[in-house]
Amino acid sequence: MLLEASNASKTFRARRGGTSVDAVVNANLQARPGDFVAIVGESGSGKSTLARMLLGLIPATSGSVALDGTDLASMSKTQRIRYRRTVQAVLQDPAGSLNPRKTVGRIVGEVVRLHNIARGRDAVVDTVAETLELVGMVPAASFLGRFPHELSGGQRQRVLIARAIVLGPRIIVADEAVSALDASVKAGVLQLMDDLRRRLGVGYVFITHDLPVVKKVAEYVYVMKSGEIVEEGTKDQIFTAPEHPYTTTLLSAAPTLAASYGPPE
Ligand SMILES: Nc1ncnc2c1ncn2[C@@H]1O[C@H](COP(=O)(O)OP(=O)(O)OP(=O)(O)O)[C@@H](O)[C@H]1O
């Protein structure tokens, strides 16, 4: 399976005399199940816009996003529904992704019902409980009736991951999924994501401005600047022999791994 952006561009049209914004310009990116691909770049470089295009939330102005060669723009309604399950989003909770009035059981259960993953109350609860266990929320029964405000930041992020993986995605687009978390909590959630990659074979397109995190988990890195992917390569290439001056600047501005992420590997 291959998720691929080909010369994908997004221009936000100006409203009332303003200038239009070329948020993403001719982006080429590939991700497969089992991959850990990162997109890095400073604020405003177009990372979230590219993520939203990959998720099919906004259409490309030109170019394409395709799964196994089928362009998102030409998919039927049924194909789109399947696409949404196959390519799931995990955003950060401070963005208000969890409804504060719903329990964990309901938040994950609603997705299970909506996509007909299980039918009947008991089967839905079982599926939710199994998924909570998979994301390390054990015993699951003690979390089902809790509201988001009764959870820690790391636990809320795990609920978001549970809500995504319950659909059996092959690729998860994670936009700043751990950026708001404290270092030790962040390490736990990253470890979980890596475990799920190994256990379920899920791949990640991991969007972040947090370079120590990229250094820890990514295999392949795309560097964005002003809407363009200015450099790409394996993690080692990017961190040890960056070619683009912007990548060098990004790396030199980043805190060291040890300073922000605990002891080096
Ligand atoms: N809906 C929109 N309408 C107009 N302009 C937008 C819209 N969404 C994003 N932009 C602009 O597109 C550019 C890229 O924004 P984007 O959010 O993709 O960057 P980013 O790298 O994800 O930044 P951050 O890390 O701050 O989220 C910015 O100039 C932004 O102001």
The ligand as a Tripos MOL2 file, in Angstrom:
@<TRIPOS>MOLECULE
LIG
   31    33     1     0     0
SMALL
NO_CHARGES

@<TRIPOS>ATOM
      1 N1         -7.6790   28.0810    5.9540 N.pl3     1 LIG1
      2 C1         -6.6730   28.9050    5.6240 C.ar      1 LIG1
      3 N2         -6.9110   30.0560    4.9610 N.ar      1 LIG1
      4 C2         -5.8930   30.8830    4.6280 C.ar      1 LIG1
      5 N3         -4.6060   30.6520    4.9060 N.ar      1 LIG1
      6 C3         -4.3040   29.5210    5.5610 C.ar      1 LIG1
      7 C4         -5.3180   28.5920    5.9720 C.ar      1 LIG1
      8 N4         -4.7090   27.5550    6.6120 N.ar      1 LIG1
      9 C5         -3.3930   27.8350    6.6090 C.ar      1 LIG1
     10 N5         -3.1420   29.0110    5.9800 N.ar      1 LIG1
     11 C6         -1.8100   29.6150    5.7470 C.3       1 LIG1
     12 O1         -0.9980   28.6560    5.0830 O.3       1 LIG1
     13 C7          0.3420   28.7140    5.5530 C.3       1 LIG1
     14 C8          0.7660   27.3470    6.0720 C.3       1 LIG1
     15 O2          0.0770   27.0730    7.2760 O.3       1 LIG1
     16 P1          0.1510   25.6730    8.0270 P.3       1 LIG1
     17 O3         -0.7830   25.7430    9.1820 O.co2     1 LIG1
     18 O4         -0.0400   24.5750    7.0560 O.co2     1 LIG1
     19 O5          1.6590   25.6570    8.5390 O.3       1 LIG1
     20 P2          2.3190   24.7740    9.6510 P.3       1 LIG1
     21 O6          3.7010   24.4730    9.1770 O.co2     1 LIG1
     22 O7          1.4540   23.6080    9.9700 O.co2     1 LIG1
     23 O8          2.3930   25.7520   10.8760 O.3       1 LIG1
     24 P3          2.1310   25.4360   12.4260 P.3       1 LIG1
     25 O9          3.2790   24.5760   12.8620 O.co2     1 LIG1
     26 O10         2.1470   26.8070   13.0460 O.co2     1 LIG1
     27 O11         0.8040   24.7660   12.5040 O.co2     1 LIG1
     28 C9          0.3810   29.8210    6.6020 C.3       1 LIG1
     29 O12         0.8000   30.9920    5.9840 O.3       1 LIG1
     30 C10        -1.0620   29.9300    7.0240 C.3       1 LIG1
     31 O13        -1.3470   31.2360    7.4900 O.3       1 LIG1
@<TRIPOS>BOND
     1     1     2 1
     2     2     3 ar
     3     2     7 ar
     4     3     4 ar
     5     4     5 ar
     6     5     6 ar
     7     6     7 ar
     8     6    10 ar
     9     7     8 ar
    10     8     9 ar
    11     9    10 ar
    12    10    11 1
    13    11    12 1
    14    11    30 1
    15    12    13 1
    16    13    14 1
    17    13    28 1
    18    14    15 1
    19    15    16 1
    20    16    17 2
    21    16    18 1
    22    16    19 1
    23    19    20 1
    24    20    21 2
    25    20    22 1
    26    20    23 1
    27    23    24 1
    28    24    25 2
    29    24    26 1
    30    24    27 1
    31    28    29 1
    32    28    30 1
    33    30    31 1
@<TRIPOS>SUBSTRUCTURE
     1 LIG1         1 GROUP 0 **** ****
